[in-house]
Amino acid sequence: MTVSLPLVLILGAIAWASIKFLGVRIWVAVVIALFGFWLSHTFLAPAIETGTRGGVGVVDGTHH
């Protein structure tokens, strides 16, 4: 069975749980999100995408 969830939903749940249970301040979560958007428009974006896809492949068991 394959379940498809948007990454935004998963990251939102992680952020909510971090704020609720770990005591992370809301402004810290916002700064991290904004930094991620900024980072995606730099020269590091291809390396981040490759690393993310490789990590997902390892978790899914499709990485050889």
Order of alpha helices (4+ residues) and beta strands (2+ residues): alpha-alpha-alpha
